[in-house]
Amino acid sequence: MNRQIVIGLAAALATLLSACGASPPPLLATPGVKPVADKSEWSGLPRLPVKRGVVFRGRPGVSAFNIHNYLDHDGRQFSIMWTSGAVHEGEAGSRVMRAVSDDGLTWSAPTFLTPPPPPGQRYFARGYWRRGTETLALVSSDREGDYFGPDLRMLAFAPGDRPDQPWTLRGVLANGVITNFPPRRLADGQWFESSRDSAMRPGFIKGGVSSWDSWRRIDVPPPTVRWEWRMWPATPAGRRPPGEAWKSWLRVPLPTRVRPQLDEPIWWTLPDGRLTGLYRDNSGRRLYRAMGSADGEHWTRPRRTNFPDASSKMAGLRLSEGLYVMVSNPRPDAKERSPLVLSVSADGLSFTAMAILLDEPTSRRAFGNRKTPGYQYPQLLEHDGRLLVAYSRNKEDIEVIAVAVSDIEALAKRQRPG
């Protein structure tokens, strides 16, 4: 290999290591937590008192699928948006709905934030972006089918003259990507947010300063393929092609190469200014983590952590008093996303306390694909001494719970190691 190329690669590696620091500590440092699917193992966690409010109940055949909830507060009232479909997840015609509240628990009758999408298209809610004095509602648009097609776009809608009418389309924020949460500012003044492209490759977008639609993509190195013992063949007998019925009796564990399918990342800034990103893995039951430089330009390869996960979207933020919180479904069970658990970290790297927010049994009321029982797709907002958690119940109903920040701080002190 050319000597100059080698020197260049070494310099780039040194820069990345310097930006991202040494290997981070274990993500999960909570004593006594077992990463198993057994429900009884999780029922012993402490519980945080919550107050619950109902935003919207889905109606079979009309609005039976509801998910992708996002909260906002404009200094006067709370707002929430979410994706609503008639029957199935990701079906054509899905729109974004909106409601408002004075206290975060009692909500107005919903209205449509978006007009109907073009025929064959669907809209997904992506959150409220407060860019200076303007507020934009971010919405993804693509064609019904697999996630996501080549026509994937991020749209921006602006408030209209009447609050009960759909917002006005401002234009295309970015092509070929979908964000997971509204952008937040970095220390360098640029806006920044996690994203996925039309091939489901996670990364970040950065920009939004010179104009609201000026962005560039930052890629993250792909995770390393891992080996696992898995039963073969994995395909159920009833779904095998003719002539392969003989495989129905063959169930043996074999070492299998598994390519991680990272999805829906979250990120935050650490006390020393670096960034860290967490990813769900659709191929397994552990979170992945990557470390980033303060400007978000350089990222390590995501590595599998010891933090269990139901392969579900999580949400996290840093509270005003300094603690980091994450709300997720850490019980590694594909059958349901319950309990909904709040985890606490003092340094943003290791979670040392966990508590149950919700774990009552749930069941769906209406037919629809991809409907998983439980409490899922959380989104967080801290306001006036409370942490509000919006979530979807069974992917049918939109609800919000309020947790006192003082209770979260007490949990962190009570479960602090040593």
C-alpha positions as CSV (number, residue, x, y, z in Angstrom):
1,M,0.0,0.0,0.0
2,N,1.2,3.5,-0.8
3,R,3.1,5.0,2.2
4,Q,1.2,8.3,1.9
5,I,-2.2,6.5,2.0
6,V,-1.1,4.6,5.1
7,I,0.0,7.8,6.8
8,G,-3.3,9.5,5.8
9,L,-5.4,6.7,7.2
10,A,-3.4,6.6,10.4
11,A,-3.9,10.4,10.9
12,A,-7.6,10.1,10.2
13,L,-7.9,7.3,12.8
14,A,-5.9,9.3,15.4
15,T,-8.2,12.3,14.8
16,L,-11.3,10.1,15.3
17,L,-10.0,8.5,18.4
18,S,-9.0,11.8,19.9
19,A,-12.5,13.2,19.1
20,C,-14.4,10.3,20.5
21,G,-12.2,9.3,23.4
22,A,-11.6,5.9,24.9
23,S,-14.0,3.0,24.9
24,P,-17.1,3.9,26.9
25,P,-18.2,2.0,30.0
26,P,-21.1,-0.5,29.9
27,L,-24.4,1.0,28.9
28,L,-26.3,-0.9,31.6
29,A,-24.8,-0.7,35.1
30,T,-28.0,-1.4,37.1
31,P,-27.4,-4.1,39.7
32,G,-29.9,-7.0,39.6
33,V,-31.4,-6.4,36.1
34,K,-31.5,-9.6,34.1
35,P,-31.7,-9.2,30.3
36,V,-34.3,-11.9,29.9
37,A,-37.8,-12.0,28.4
38,D,-39.5,-13.5,31.6
39,K,-42.1,-10.9,32.7
40,S,-41.7,-11.8,36.4
41,E,-38.0,-10.8,36.3
42,W,-39.0,-7.2,35.3
43,S,-42.0,-6.9,37.7
44,G,-39.6,-6.4,40.6
45,L,-38.3,-3.1,39.4
46,P,-39.3,0.0,41.4
47,R,-42.2,2.0,40.1
48,L,-42.5,5.7,39.5
49,P,-45.9,7.4,40.3
50,V,-47.5,8.8,37.1
51,K,-50.5,10.8,36.1
52,R,-52.1,9.7,32.9
53,G,-54.0,11.6,30.2
54,V,-55.7,10.3,27.1
55,V,-55.1,12.2,23.8
56,F,-56.9,10.1,21.3
57,R,-58.7,6.7,21.0
58,G,-58.5,5.1,17.7
59,R,-61.8,4.1,15.9
60,P,-61.9,0.7,14.1
61,G,-61.9,1.1,10.3
62,V,-61.6,4.9,10.6
63,S,-58.5,5.7,12.7
64,A,-57.5,2.4,14.2
65,F,-53.7,2.8,13.8
66,N,-52.0,5.6,15.7
67,I,-48.3,6.0,16.5
68,H,-45.3,8.4,16.1
69,N,-46.2,10.8,18.9
70,Y,-44.3,14.1,19.3
71,L,-44.8,16.7,22.1
72,D,-44.1,20.5,22.1
73,H,-44.7,23.5,24.3
74,D,-44.7,27.0,22.9
75,G,-44.6,28.9,26.2
76,R,-48.4,29.0,26.3
77,Q,-49.8,25.5,25.7
78,F,-48.8,22.0,24.9
79,S,-49.2,20.5,21.4
80,I,-48.9,16.9,20.2
81,M,-48.8,15.4,16.8
82,W,-49.0,11.8,15.7
83,T,-49.5,9.5,12.6
84,S,-53.0,8.1,12.1
85,G,-54.1,5.4,9.7
86,A,-57.5,3.8,9.1
87,V,-56.5,0.2,9.6
88,H,-52.8,-0.7,9.0
89,E,-49.4,0.7,9.8
90,G,-47.8,2.5,6.9
91,E,-50.9,2.4,4.6
92,A,-51.5,4.9,1.9
93,G,-53.6,7.8,3.1
94,S,-52.1,8.0,6.6
95,R,-52.2,11.5,7.9
96,V,-50.8,13.5,10.8
97,M,-53.2,14.6,13.5
98,R,-52.8,17.2,16.2
99,A,-54.2,18.2,19.6
100,V,-53.5,20.9,22.2
101,S,-53.6,21.1,26.0
102,D,-53.1,23.6,28.8
103,D,-51.8,21.0,31.3
104,G,-50.4,18.2,29.2
105,L,-53.0,15.7,30.4
106,T,-56.3,17.0,29.3
107,W,-56.4,17.4,25.5
108,S,-58.6,19.1,22.9
109,A,-60.5,17.3,20.2
110,P,-58.0,16.4,17.5
111,T,-57.7,18.1,14.1
112,F,-55.7,17.1,11.0
113,L,-52.3,18.9,10.9
114,T,-51.8,17.7,7.2
115,P,-54.2,17.6,4.3
116,P,-54.6,14.1,2.7
117,P,-51.4,12.9,1.0
118,P,-51.3,12.4,-2.8
119,P,-52.9,9.1,-4.0
120,G,-50.7,6.1,-3.0
121,Q,-48.6,8.2,-0.6
122,R,-48.5,8.3,3.2
123,Y,-47.5,10.9,5.8
124,F,-45.6,10.1,9.0
125,A,-45.3,12.6,11.9
126,R,-41.7,13.6,12.7
127,G,-42.0,16.4,15.3
128,Y,-42.2,20.1,15.9
129,W,-39.1,22.1,15.0
130,R,-38.7,25.4,16.7
131,R,-36.3,27.3,14.5
132,G,-36.0,30.8,16.1
133,T,-39.3,32.5,15.9
134,E,-41.0,30.0,13.6
135,T,-42.4,26.6,14.3
136,L,-42.4,23.9,11.6
137,A,-44.1,20.6,11.7
138,L,-41.9,18.0,10.1
139,V,-43.6,15.2,8.2
140,S,-42.1,12.4,6.1
141,S,-43.7,11.4,2.8
142,D,-43.2,8.3,0.7
143,R,-45.2,5.7,-1.3
144,E,-47.0,2.8,0.5
145,G,-44.8,-0.3,0.6
146,D,-41.5,-1.2,2.3
147,Y,-39.7,1.3,4.4
148,F,-38.6,3.5,2.6
149,G,-38.9,4.0,-1.2
150,P,-36.7,6.1,-3.5
151,D,-39.3,8.9,-3.3
152,L,-38.8,9.4,0.4
153,R,-38.9,13.1,1.4
154,M,-39.0,15.2,4.5
155,L,-41.6,17.9,4.3
156,A,-42.1,21.1,6.4
157,F,-45.6,22.5,7.3
158,A,-46.2,25.9,8.8
159,P,-49.2,27.0,10.9
160,G,-52.1,28.4,8.9
161,D,-54.5,31.3,9.8
162,R,-57.0,29.0,11.5
163,P,-56.0,26.5,14.2
164,D,-58.7,24.1,13.2
165,Q,-57.5,23.8,9.6
166,P,-54.5,21.8,8.3
167,W,-51.2,23.5,8.3
168,T,-49.7,24.9,5.0
169,L,-47.0,23.0,3.1
170,R,-43.8,25.1,3.3
171,G,-41.8,22.8,1.0
172,V,-39.3,19.9,1.0
173,L,-36.8,19.9,3.9
174,A,-34.6,17.2,2.5
175,N,-34.8,14.4,-0.1
176,G,-34.0,10.7,0.5
177,V,-34.0,10.8,4.3
178,I,-36.4,10.5,7.2
179,T,-35.6,12.0,10.6
180,N,-36.5,10.5,14.0
181,F,-37.0,13.6,16.1
182,P,-36.9,17.3,15.4
183,P,-33.4,18.9,15.0
184,R,-31.5,20.3,18.0
185,R,-28.6,22.7,18.1
186,L,-25.0,21.7,18.5
187,A,-22.3,23.8,20.2
188,D,-21.2,25.1,16.9
189,G,-24.6,26.5,16.2
190,Q,-25.7,24.0,13.5
191,W,-28.9,22.1,13.7
192,F,-28.4,18.3,14.0
193,E,-30.6,15.2,14.0
194,S,-30.5,11.5,13.5
195,S,-31.9,10.1,10.2
196,R,-32.3,7.1,7.9
197,D,-32.1,7.1,4.2
198,S,-34.3,5.2,1.7
199,A,-32.1,2.1,2.2
200,M,-32.6,2.2,6.0
201,R,-29.0,3.2,6.6
202,P,-28.8,5.3,9.8
203,G,-26.8,8.5,9.9
204,F,-27.3,12.2,10.7
205,I,-28.2,15.4,9.0
206,K,-26.6,18.8,9.8
207,G,-27.4,22.3,8.7
208,G,-30.6,24.3,8.8
209,V,-28.9,27.6,9.6
210,S,-28.6,29.5,6.3
211,S,-32.0,28.2,5.4
212,W,-34.5,25.7,6.8
213,D,-34.0,23.4,3.8
214,S,-30.2,23.4,3.7
215,W,-28.8,20.1,5.0
216,R,-26.0,17.6,4.4
217,R,-25.8,14.0,5.4
218,I,-23.2,12.6,7.8
219,D,-22.7,8.8,7.6
220,V,-21.9,6.5,10.5
221,P,-19.6,3.4,9.9
222,P,-21.7,0.2,9.6
223,P,-21.7,-2.1,12.6
224,T,-19.6,-5.3,12.5
225,V,-21.4,-8.5,11.5
226,R,-21.7,-10.8,14.6
227,W,-22.0,-14.5,15.1
228,E,-24.9,-16.1,17.1
229,W,-26.3,-19.5,17.7
230,R,-29.6,-19.7,16.0
231,M,-32.1,-22.5,15.3
232,W,-32.1,-23.7,11.6
233,P,-34.2,-23.5,9.6
234,A,-35.8,-20.3,10.9
235,T,-38.7,-20.3,8.5
236,P,-41.9,-21.9,9.9
237,A,-42.9,-25.1,8.1
238,G,-46.2,-23.6,6.8
239,R,-44.2,-20.9,4.9
240,R,-41.7,-23.1,3.2
241,P,-41.9,-23.7,-0.5
242,P,-43.1,-27.1,-1.9
243,G,-40.6,-29.8,-1.7
244,E,-39.0,-28.6,1.5
245,A,-41.4,-30.2,4.0
246,W,-38.6,-32.4,5.1
247,K,-37.1,-29.4,6.9
248,S,-40.1,-29.3,9.3
249,W,-38.5,-31.9,11.6
250,L,-35.0,-30.4,11.4
251,R,-34.4,-27.9,14.2
252,V,-30.7,-27.6,15.1
253,P,-28.7,-24.7,16.5
254,L,-26.0,-23.5,14.1
255,P,-23.6,-20.6,14.2
256,T,-25.1,-17.9,12.1
257,R,-23.7,-14.6,10.7
258,V,-26.1,-11.9,11.7
259,R,-25.9,-8.5,10.1
260,P,-27.2,-5.8,12.6
261,Q,-30.2,-3.8,11.3
262,L,-29.7,-0.6,13.2
263,D,-32.7,1.7,13.3
264,E,-34.3,4.9,14.9
265,P,-31.2,6.3,16.7
266,I,-31.3,8.8,19.5
267,W,-28.4,11.0,20.6
268,W,-27.4,13.6,23.2
269,T,-24.4,15.7,24.2
270,L,-22.2,14.4,27.0
271,P,-20.8,16.6,29.8
272,D,-17.4,16.8,28.0
273,G,-19.0,18.0,24.8
274,R,-18.8,14.7,22.8
275,L,-21.9,13.1,21.4
276,T,-23.3,9.6,21.8
277,G,-25.9,7.8,19.8
278,L,-28.0,4.8,20.7
279,Y,-29.7,2.4,18.2
280,R,-32.3,-0.3,18.3
281,D,-31.3,-3.4,16.4
282,N,-34.0,-5.1,14.4
283,S,-32.0,-8.3,14.2
284,G,-31.4,-8.7,17.9
285,R,-32.3,-7.8,21.5
286,R,-29.6,-5.3,22.5
287,L,-29.0,-1.6,21.9
288,Y,-26.0,-0.5,20.0
289,R,-23.9,2.6,20.8
290,A,-21.7,4.9,18.8
291,M,-19.5,7.8,20.0
292,G,-19.3,11.1,18.1
293,S,-17.2,14.2,18.1
294,A,-18.6,17.4,19.5
295,D,-19.4,18.8,16.0
296,G,-21.1,15.5,15.0
297,E,-18.8,15.1,12.0
298,H,-16.9,11.9,13.1
299,W,-18.4,8.7,14.6
300,T,-17.1,5.4,15.8
301,R,-18.5,2.2,14.5
302,P,-21.7,1.3,16.5
303,R,-21.0,-1.5,19.0
304,R,-23.4,-3.9,20.7
305,T,-24.0,-3.1,24.3
306,N,-25.3,-5.0,27.3
307,F,-28.6,-3.0,27.4
308,P,-31.6,-5.3,26.6
309,D,-34.3,-4.1,24.2
310,A,-37.5,-5.3,22.7
311,S,-36.4,-4.0,19.3
312,S,-38.5,-0.9,19.8
313,K,-38.0,2.9,19.4
314,M,-36.8,4.7,22.5
315,A,-36.4,8.3,23.5
316,G,-34.0,10.2,25.7
317,L,-32.9,13.6,26.8
318,R,-30.9,15.5,29.4
319,L,-33.0,17.0,32.2
320,S,-32.4,20.6,33.2
321,E,-30.7,19.5,36.4
322,G,-28.2,17.4,34.5
323,L,-29.5,13.8,34.7
324,Y,-29.9,11.8,31.5
325,V,-33.1,9.8,31.1
326,M,-34.2,7.3,28.5
327,V,-37.6,5.7,28.1
328,S,-37.7,2.4,26.3
329,N,-39.0,-1.2,26.3
330,P,-36.0,-3.1,27.8
331,R,-37.6,-6.4,28.2
332,P,-36.3,-8.4,25.3
333,D,-39.5,-10.0,24.1
334,A,-40.9,-9.9,20.6
335,K,-44.5,-10.6,21.7
336,E,-45.2,-7.3,23.5
337,R,-43.6,-4.0,24.3
338,S,-44.1,-3.9,28.1
339,P,-43.1,-2.7,30.5
340,L,-42.4,0.9,29.6
341,V,-39.3,1.7,31.7
342,L,-37.4,4.9,32.6
343,S,-33.7,4.6,32.9
344,V,-31.4,7.2,34.5
345,S,-27.8,8.1,34.0
346,A,-25.6,10.7,35.6
347,D,-23.0,10.8,32.9
348,G,-24.9,9.9,29.8
349,L,-22.9,6.8,29.3
350,S,-24.0,4.3,32.0
351,F,-27.5,3.8,33.3
352,T,-27.5,3.1,37.0
353,A,-31.2,3.2,37.8
354,M,-34.4,1.9,36.2
355,A,-38.1,2.1,37.1
356,I,-41.4,0.9,35.6
357,L,-43.7,3.6,34.2
358,L,-46.4,1.3,32.8
359,D,-46.8,-2.4,32.7
360,E,-50.6,-3.2,32.9
361,P,-51.7,-5.8,30.4
362,T,-53.0,-4.4,27.1
363,S,-54.8,-5.9,24.1
364,R,-55.8,-4.4,20.8
365,R,-59.4,-3.5,20.0
366,A,-59.2,-3.5,16.2
367,F,-57.6,-5.5,13.4
368,G,-54.4,-4.2,11.8
369,N,-51.0,-5.3,10.8
370,R,-47.9,-4.9,13.0
371,K,-49.9,-4.2,16.1
372,T,-47.8,-5.1,19.1
373,P,-49.4,-5.0,22.6
374,G,-47.9,-2.6,25.0
375,Y,-46.6,1.0,25.4
376,Q,-44.4,2.0,22.6
377,Y,-42.8,4.8,20.6
378,P,-42.3,7.2,23.5
379,Q,-41.3,10.9,23.2
380,L,-40.2,13.1,26.0
381,L,-40.7,16.7,27.1
382,E,-39.6,18.3,30.3
383,H,-41.6,21.3,31.5
384,D,-42.2,23.0,34.9
385,G,-40.8,20.2,37.1
386,R,-42.5,17.3,35.2
387,L,-41.3,14.9,32.5
388,L,-44.1,14.3,30.0
389,V,-44.0,11.0,28.1
390,A,-46.2,10.6,25.1
391,Y,-46.6,7.0,23.8
392,S,-48.9,4.8,21.7
393,R,-50.9,2.1,23.5
394,N,-51.1,-1.0,21.2
395,K,-50.5,1.3,18.2
396,E,-54.2,2.3,18.6
397,D,-54.4,5.0,21.2
398,I,-52.3,8.1,22.0
399,E,-51.7,8.8,25.7
400,V,-49.5,11.0,27.9
401,I,-48.2,10.4,31.4
402,A,-46.5,13.0,33.7
403,V,-43.7,12.0,36.0
404,A,-42.3,14.4,38.7
405,V,-38.7,15.2,38.0
406,S,-38.1,15.1,41.8
407,D,-39.2,11.4,41.8
408,I,-36.7,10.7,39.0
409,E,-33.9,12.4,41.0
410,A,-34.8,10.4,44.1
411,L,-34.7,7.2,42.0
412,A,-31.2,8.1,40.8
413,K,-30.0,8.6,44.4
414,R,-31.7,5.5,45.7
415,Q,-30.2,3.2,43.1
416,R,-26.8,4.8,42.8
417,P,-24.0,2.1,42.8
418,G,-22.0,2.0,46.1
